[in-house]
Amino acid sequence: LWQAGAPGSYHAEYGFSTMGYEIAGGLGVKMAKPDEEVVVMIGDGSYLMLNSEIATSVMLGLKLTIVLLDNTGYGCINRLQMATGGANFNNLLKD
């Protein structure tokens, strides 16, 4: 189990389904704490929604380390659909 190294060193969005937030959120943290290393973990579906923030980071000269997790689509949305009794619909990317 991963543990944050110090108070205030971990930020996450839980429960609001704000897909596409991760890179922009990491960029905001980097702007607030430019001397800190910022690591962003993002799923492939969320990455497809707001990957343009990588260009913003580069243009501003703010380094982010981005870890991209590939579960072949919008896994959180798929699980939410299934948990509410519905069938999954158009949220998994197949090869």
Beta strands, then each sheet from edge to edge (+ up, - down):
strand 1: 39-43
strand 2: 65-69
sheet 1: 1+ 2+
end
